[in-house]
């Protein structure tokens, strides 16, 4: 789809954004003194699938060959790369592949026949059990990294706001759990079967999902993304797959478009209410606009600030894809005290998909500032998802390039600090109920 003329490269600095200022610090100093927060990334997913240690800084030959472009077996996020990139906090996102995805894509089915160990860990168990396994895996990787005395900078599981603050103060790399897709709630609560409840089927499902949701919150999960590729008991997704992914995998042909007129289910409304009661942040990414609108209505009546976020999205006015946020939605999130993590993926950022990601990132940041103000913008890379990163930032170690670029085009030090992590930290500190 075409991009509006006002967002073309000839008007990449809208007049509302004050870019003609004196920068106080050089960009390296600015990067090193900022608290960099990545709101959405997938290190545990790739560590399990590829059976790799997150303590390693090495990349296999194929990953190096596919640095620039889509490569599903990449490992772009490890602790040494996070350290080298000057990243302070990552929201490590547990994503369990939906069963329908495996059925629809022949290549995925074939891979799971080869990697039977991965299948036993992530495919054969219930979604909820597989999610718990992925959270456990991330915590084991943290312990393993810290056990090596040569790693002077420690990694800390920040399972509460207190631990997050302590970790930042100590200079540690902080890992905060998050979960992508409410299908991850599907599973029988520990110690009981659904048949024990004597409830109607719909109520049985709701009870199980709410029980598992509370378990995840108590485990230290900061946010839940309501939808992903396929419809679940909670919400409907925009599309089953990214529109501009590799044609080799034939994403869109698998199932086509979903019904955009569907939003939250009745169970989904109960889940959102429970999340707001607990203080778990609600992530709108991948939801249909109708689902997003209903979440906003529920939150408005709940009167809680900062509880609604978009962990990895871009602007609809720049890339006219319904997965992206409209100006109305950007304003709503901003007015509600939330944060939007600008995704570092070319196919969401621009219709040109040129690979020149930093320019596209800048355009989206500019637009969001003009619409919602500086306080709404953050970063949600989605690195090590099944994604195509911009050519300039192929892994977590290259995050300083973003700071350098924003400084070069004239953002103030304060604006850059807000974008890199200040806004995301504010939301976590003020709205995450796990204190």
C-alpha positions as CSV (number, residue, x, y, z in Angstrom):
1,X,0.0,0.0,0.0
2,X,1.1,3.5,-0.7
3,X,2.5,5.9,1.9
4,X,1.0,9.4,2.3
5,X,3.0,12.1,0.6
6,X,3.5,13.9,3.9
7,X,5.6,11.0,5.1
8,X,7.9,10.7,2.1
9,X,11.6,11.2,2.5
10,X,11.4,14.8,1.3
11,X,9.5,15.6,4.5
12,X,11.2,13.3,7.0
13,X,11.4,16.0,9.7
14,X,7.9,17.4,10.3
15,X,7.9,20.9,11.5
16,X,6.4,20.1,14.8
17,X,9.6,18.3,15.9
18,X,12.3,20.6,17.0
19,X,15.4,19.0,15.5
20,X,17.6,22.2,15.2
21,X,19.2,22.2,18.6
22,X,22.7,22.0,20.1
23,X,23.5,18.5,21.2
24,X,25.2,18.6,24.6
25,X,26.9,15.2,24.7
26,X,28.6,13.3,22.0
27,X,26.5,10.3,21.0
28,X,28.8,7.7,22.6
29,X,28.6,9.4,26.0
30,X,24.8,9.8,25.5
31,X,24.3,6.1,24.7
32,X,26.5,5.0,27.7
33,X,24.7,7.2,30.2
34,X,21.1,6.4,28.9
35,X,19.1,3.5,30.2
36,X,18.3,1.5,27.1
37,X,15.2,-0.6,27.3
38,X,14.1,-3.0,24.5
39,X,10.4,-3.7,25.0
40,X,10.2,-6.9,22.9
41,X,12.9,-9.5,21.9
42,X,13.1,-13.3,21.8
43,X,16.4,-14.7,23.1
44,X,14.9,-17.7,24.8
45,X,13.1,-18.8,21.7
46,X,16.2,-19.1,19.6
47,X,18.3,-20.6,22.4
48,X,15.8,-23.5,22.6
49,X,15.3,-23.9,18.8
50,X,19.0,-23.7,18.0
51,X,20.2,-25.3,21.2
52,X,22.7,-22.4,21.8
53,X,24.0,-20.7,24.9
54,X,23.1,-17.1,25.4
55,X,26.5,-16.6,26.9
56,X,28.1,-17.0,23.5
57,X,28.9,-14.0,21.2
58,X,29.6,-16.2,18.2
59,X,27.3,-16.6,15.3
60,X,27.1,-19.6,13.0
61,X,28.1,-19.3,9.3
62,X,24.5,-19.2,8.0
63,X,23.5,-16.4,10.4
64,X,26.5,-14.4,9.2
65,X,25.5,-15.0,5.6
66,X,22.0,-13.8,6.2
67,X,22.9,-10.8,8.3
68,X,21.0,-8.5,6.0
69,X,17.6,-10.1,5.3
70,X,15.2,-12.6,6.6
71,X,16.7,-15.7,8.3
72,X,14.5,-17.7,10.6
73,X,17.4,-19.4,12.4
74,X,19.2,-16.2,13.4
75,X,20.6,-15.7,16.9
76,X,20.8,-11.9,17.1
77,X,20.3,-11.5,20.9
78,X,22.8,-13.0,23.4
79,X,24.1,-11.6,26.7
80,X,27.5,-10.5,25.2
81,X,25.7,-8.7,22.4
82,X,23.3,-7.0,24.8
83,X,26.4,-5.9,26.8
84,X,28.3,-4.7,23.8
85,X,25.2,-2.8,22.5
86,X,24.9,-0.9,25.8
87,X,21.4,-2.3,26.4
88,X,20.3,-2.2,30.1
89,X,16.9,-3.9,30.1
90,X,15.3,-6.4,27.8
91,X,11.7,-7.6,27.9
92,X,12.4,-11.2,27.1
93,X,9.3,-12.5,25.3
94,X,8.2,-16.1,25.5
95,X,6.4,-17.0,22.3
96,X,5.1,-20.5,21.7
97,X,4.4,-21.4,18.1
98,X,0.7,-21.9,17.4
99,X,-0.2,-25.5,16.3
100,X,-2.0,-24.1,13.2
101,X,1.2,-22.4,12.1
102,X,3.0,-25.8,12.1
103,X,0.1,-27.4,10.2
104,X,-0.1,-24.6,7.6
105,X,3.6,-24.3,6.7
106,X,5.2,-27.4,5.3
107,X,8.7,-26.2,6.0
108,X,7.9,-25.8,9.7
109,X,6.4,-29.3,9.8
110,X,9.6,-30.7,8.2
111,X,11.9,-28.9,10.6
112,X,10.0,-30.2,13.7
113,X,10.4,-33.7,12.3
114,X,14.2,-33.2,12.3
115,X,14.4,-31.3,15.6
116,X,12.4,-33.7,17.7
117,X,14.0,-32.5,21.0
118,X,12.5,-29.0,20.3
119,X,9.2,-30.5,19.5
120,X,9.1,-32.3,22.8
121,X,9.8,-29.1,24.6
122,X,7.6,-26.6,22.8
123,X,5.1,-28.4,20.6
124,X,3.9,-31.6,22.4
125,X,3.1,-30.0,25.8
126,X,0.2,-27.6,26.4
127,X,0.8,-24.0,25.4
128,X,0.9,-23.0,29.0
129,X,3.4,-25.7,30.0
130,X,5.6,-24.8,27.0
131,X,5.5,-21.2,28.1
132,X,6.6,-22.1,31.6
133,X,9.4,-24.1,30.0
134,X,10.6,-21.1,28.0
135,X,10.6,-18.9,31.1
136,X,12.6,-21.5,33.0
137,X,15.0,-21.7,30.1
138,X,15.7,-18.0,30.2
139,X,16.3,-18.1,33.9
140,X,18.7,-21.1,33.5
141,X,20.6,-19.1,30.8
142,X,21.0,-16.2,33.3
143,X,22.4,-18.5,36.0
144,X,24.8,-20.1,33.5
145,X,26.1,-16.7,32.3
146,X,26.6,-15.4,35.8
147,X,28.5,-18.6,36.9
148,X,31.3,-17.7,34.4
149,X,33.7,-15.4,36.3
150,X,35.0,-13.8,33.1
151,X,31.6,-12.0,32.8
152,X,32.1,-8.9,34.9
153,X,28.7,-7.4,34.1
154,X,26.0,-9.6,35.7
155,X,22.6,-10.4,34.3
156,X,19.7,-10.1,36.7
157,X,16.1,-11.5,36.5
158,X,14.0,-8.5,37.2
159,X,10.7,-10.1,38.3
160,X,9.5,-7.0,40.1
161,X,9.8,-3.3,40.0
162,X,12.1,-3.4,43.0
163,X,14.4,-5.9,41.3
164,X,14.4,-3.8,38.1
165,X,15.4,-0.7,40.0
166,X,18.1,-2.5,42.0
167,X,19.5,-4.0,38.8
168,X,19.7,-0.7,37.0
169,X,21.3,0.9,40.0
170,X,23.9,-1.9,40.1
171,X,24.6,-1.6,36.4
172,X,23.4,-5.2,35.6
173,X,21.6,-6.3,32.5
174,X,18.0,-6.7,33.6
175,X,15.8,-9.4,32.0
176,X,12.0,-8.9,32.5
177,X,9.7,-11.7,31.4
178,X,6.8,-11.1,28.9
179,X,4.6,-13.4,26.9
180,X,3.3,-13.1,23.3
181,X,-0.1,-14.4,22.4
182,X,-2.9,-15.3,24.8
183,X,-2.9,-18.8,23.5
184,X,0.0,-19.3,25.9
185,X,-2.6,-19.3,28.7
186,X,-4.2,-22.5,27.3
187,X,-3.5,-25.4,29.7
188,X,-4.9,-27.1,32.7
189,X,-4.2,-25.3,36.0
190,X,-1.7,-27.1,38.2
191,X,-3.2,-29.7,40.5
192,X,-6.6,-30.0,38.8
193,X,-8.3,-31.0,35.7
194,X,-11.0,-29.0,34.0
195,X,-13.5,-31.8,34.7
196,X,-13.0,-31.0,38.5
197,X,-14.8,-27.7,38.1
198,X,-18.2,-28.9,37.1
199,X,-18.6,-25.7,35.1
200,X,-20.0,-25.1,31.6
201,X,-17.3,-25.5,28.9
202,X,-17.0,-21.7,28.4
203,X,-16.6,-21.0,32.1
204,X,-14.1,-23.9,32.5
205,X,-11.9,-22.3,29.8
206,X,-12.2,-18.8,31.3
207,X,-11.4,-20.1,34.8
208,X,-8.3,-22.0,33.5
209,X,-7.1,-19.0,31.5
210,X,-7.5,-16.6,34.5
211,X,-5.8,-19.0,36.8
212,X,-2.8,-19.3,34.4
213,X,-2.7,-15.6,33.8
214,X,-2.3,-14.9,37.6
215,X,0.4,-17.6,37.7
216,X,2.3,-15.7,35.0
217,X,1.9,-12.4,36.8
218,X,3.2,-13.9,40.1
219,X,6.1,-15.4,38.1
220,X,7.2,-11.9,37.1
221,X,5.6,-11.5,33.6
222,X,5.2,-7.8,33.0
223,X,2.9,-7.9,30.0
224,X,0.9,-10.2,27.8
225,X,0.4,-9.6,24.1
226,X,-3.2,-10.6,23.5
227,X,-3.0,-11.9,20.0
228,X,-0.4,-13.3,17.6
229,X,-0.7,-15.2,14.3
230,X,-4.0,-17.0,14.9
231,X,-7.3,-16.4,16.8
232,X,-7.3,-17.6,20.4
233,X,-9.8,-17.6,23.2
234,X,-9.0,-14.0,24.0
235,X,-8.5,-11.9,20.8
236,X,-8.3,-11.9,17.0
237,X,-5.1,-11.0,15.1
238,X,-4.8,-8.7,12.2
239,X,-3.0,-11.1,9.9
240,X,-1.6,-14.6,10.4
241,X,1.8,-13.5,9.2
242,X,3.8,-10.4,8.3
243,X,2.8,-9.2,4.9
244,X,6.3,-8.8,3.5
245,X,8.0,-11.9,4.8
246,X,10.0,-14.2,2.7
247,X,8.0,-15.6,-0.3
248,X,9.8,-18.8,0.2
249,X,7.7,-19.6,3.3
250,X,4.5,-18.5,1.6
251,X,3.1,-17.0,4.8
252,X,0.0,-15.3,3.5
253,X,-1.0,-18.2,1.2
254,X,-1.3,-20.4,4.3
255,X,-4.6,-19.1,5.5
256,X,-5.2,-15.6,4.1
257,X,-6.6,-12.6,5.9
258,X,-8.6,-12.9,9.1
259,X,-11.9,-11.2,9.8
260,X,-11.1,-7.6,10.7
261,X,-14.6,-7.2,12.2
262,X,-13.8,-9.5,15.1
263,X,-12.1,-8.2,18.3
264,X,-12.1,-9.4,21.9
265,X,-14.1,-12.4,22.9
266,X,-16.2,-12.4,26.1
267,X,-13.4,-14.4,27.7
268,X,-11.0,-11.9,26.4
269,X,-12.8,-9.1,28.2
270,X,-12.5,-11.0,31.4
271,X,-8.8,-11.6,30.8
272,X,-8.2,-7.8,30.2
273,X,-10.1,-6.9,33.3
274,X,-8.0,-9.4,35.3
275,X,-4.8,-8.0,33.9
276,X,-5.8,-4.5,34.9
277,X,-6.7,-5.7,38.4
278,X,-3.4,-7.4,38.8
279,X,-1.3,-4.7,37.2
280,X,-0.1,-6.7,34.2
281,X,0.4,-4.5,31.2
282,X,-1.8,-5.1,28.2
283,X,0.0,-5.3,24.8
284,X,-2.1,-4.4,21.8
285,X,0.4,-5.6,19.2
286,X,-1.0,-8.0,16.5
287,X,-4.7,-7.4,17.6
288,X,-7.3,-6.2,15.1
289,X,-8.2,-2.5,15.4
290,X,-11.6,-3.6,16.8
291,X,-9.9,-5.6,19.6
292,X,-7.6,-2.7,20.3
293,X,-10.6,-0.3,20.5
294,X,-12.4,-2.6,23.0
295,X,-9.3,-2.8,25.2
296,X,-9.1,0.9,25.3
297,X,-12.8,1.2,26.3
298,X,-12.2,-1.3,29.1
299,X,-9.1,0.5,30.3
300,X,-10.9,3.9,30.2
301,X,-13.6,2.6,32.6
302,X,-10.9,1.0,34.7
303,X,-9.2,4.4,35.2
304,X,-5.7,3.1,35.4
305,X,-2.9,5.0,33.7
306,X,0.0,3.5,31.8
307,X,-1.6,0.1,31.6
308,X,-2.0,-0.2,27.8
309,X,1.0,-0.4,25.6
310,X,2.1,-1.5,22.1
311,X,5.4,-3.4,22.5
312,X,6.5,-3.5,18.8
313,X,4.5,-1.5,16.3
314,X,4.8,1.4,13.8
315,X,2.6,4.1,12.4
316,X,-0.3,3.3,10.1
317,X,0.0,6.8,8.5
318,X,3.5,5.9,7.3
319,X,3.0,2.2,6.5
320,X,-0.7,1.7,5.8
321,X,-1.0,-1.8,7.2
322,X,-3.8,-2.4,9.7
323,X,-1.3,-4.1,12.1
324,X,0.1,-0.6,12.7
325,X,-1.4,2.1,15.0
326,X,-3.7,4.8,13.7
327,X,-3.1,8.4,14.9
328,X,-6.2,8.0,17.1
329,X,-4.7,5.0,18.8
330,X,-1.3,6.7,19.2
331,X,-3.1,9.7,20.9
332,X,-5.1,7.3,23.1
333,X,-2.0,5.4,24.3
334,X,-0.2,8.7,24.9
335,X,-3.0,10.3,26.8
336,X,-3.3,7.2,28.9
337,X,0.3,7.3,29.9
338,X,1.3,4.2,27.9
339,X,4.3,3.6,25.6
340,X,4.8,2.4,22.0
341,X,7.9,0.3,21.2
342,X,8.8,1.3,17.6
343,X,9.6,-2.0,15.9
344,X,13.0,-2.3,14.2
345,X,11.6,-4.3,11.3
346,X,11.6,-3.0,7.7
347,X,8.3,-4.4,6.6
348,X,6.3,-2.7,9.3
349,X,8.2,0.6,9.1
350,X,7.8,1.5,5.4
351,X,6.1,0.3,2.3
352,X,9.4,0.5,0.4
353,X,11.0,-2.2,2.5
354,X,14.3,-0.8,1.4
355,X,16.4,-2.1,4.3
356,X,17.4,1.5,5.2
357,X,15.9,1.0,8.6
358,X,17.3,3.9,10.5
359,X,15.6,6.4,8.2
360,X,12.3,4.5,8.5
361,X,12.7,4.4,12.2
362,X,13.3,8.1,12.4
363,X,10.2,8.8,10.2
364,X,8.0,6.7,12.6
365,X,9.4,8.3,15.7
366,X,8.9,11.8,14.3
367,X,5.3,11.0,13.4
368,X,4.5,9.5,16.8
369,X,6.1,12.5,18.6
370,X,4.0,14.9,16.4
371,X,0.8,13.0,17.2
372,X,1.3,11.8,20.8
373,X,4.3,13.7,22.2
374,X,7.7,12.6,23.1
375,X,6.6,10.6,26.2
376,X,4.9,7.9,24.2
377,X,7.8,6.6,22.1
378,X,10.1,3.7,23.0
379,X,11.9,0.8,21.2
380,X,10.7,-2.7,20.7
381,X,13.1,-4.4,18.3
382,X,11.5,-7.9,17.9
383,X,15.0,-9.2,17.3
384,X,15.2,-13.0,17.1
385,X,11.6,-13.2,16.3
386,X,11.0,-14.6,12.8
387,X,11.8,-11.2,11.4
388,X,13.8,-9.0,9.0
389,X,15.8,-6.3,10.8
390,X,17.1,-3.2,9.2
391,X,20.5,-3.4,7.5
392,X,22.1,-1.1,10.0
393,X,21.1,-3.0,13.1
394,X,21.4,-6.7,12.5
395,X,21.8,-7.7,16.1
396,X,21.7,-6.3,19.6
397,X,25.4,-5.2,19.6
398,X,24.6,-2.6,17.0
399,X,22.1,-0.6,19.0
400,X,24.6,2.3,19.4
401,X,24.0,3.1,15.8
402,X,20.4,4.1,16.7
403,X,21.7,6.6,19.2
404,X,24.3,7.9,16.8
405,X,21.7,8.4,14.1
406,X,19.2,10.2,16.3
407,X,21.9,12.5,17.6
408,X,23.1,13.2,14.1
409,X,19.7,14.3,12.8
410,X,19.3,16.6,15.8
411,X,17.2,15.1,18.6
412,X,18.1,16.6,21.9
413,X,19.8,14.5,24.6
414,X,16.6,14.5,26.7
415,X,14.5,13.3,23.7
416,X,16.9,10.5,23.0
417,X,17.0,9.3,26.6
418,X,13.2,9.3,26.6
419,X,13.1,7.2,23.4
420,X,15.8,4.8,24.3
421,X,14.3,3.8,27.6
422,X,13.1,6.6,29.8
423,X,9.5,6.3,28.7
424,X,9.5,2.5,28.9
425,X,11.0,2.6,32.4
426,X,8.3,5.1,33.5
427,X,5.5,2.8,32.4
428,X,7.1,-0.3,34.1
429,X,7.8,1.6,37.3
430,X,4.4,3.3,37.6
431,X,2.0,0.7,36.1
432,X,3.5,-2.8,36.6
433,X,1.7,-4.1,39.6
434,X,4.5,-6.5,40.6
435,X,6.3,-4.1,43.0
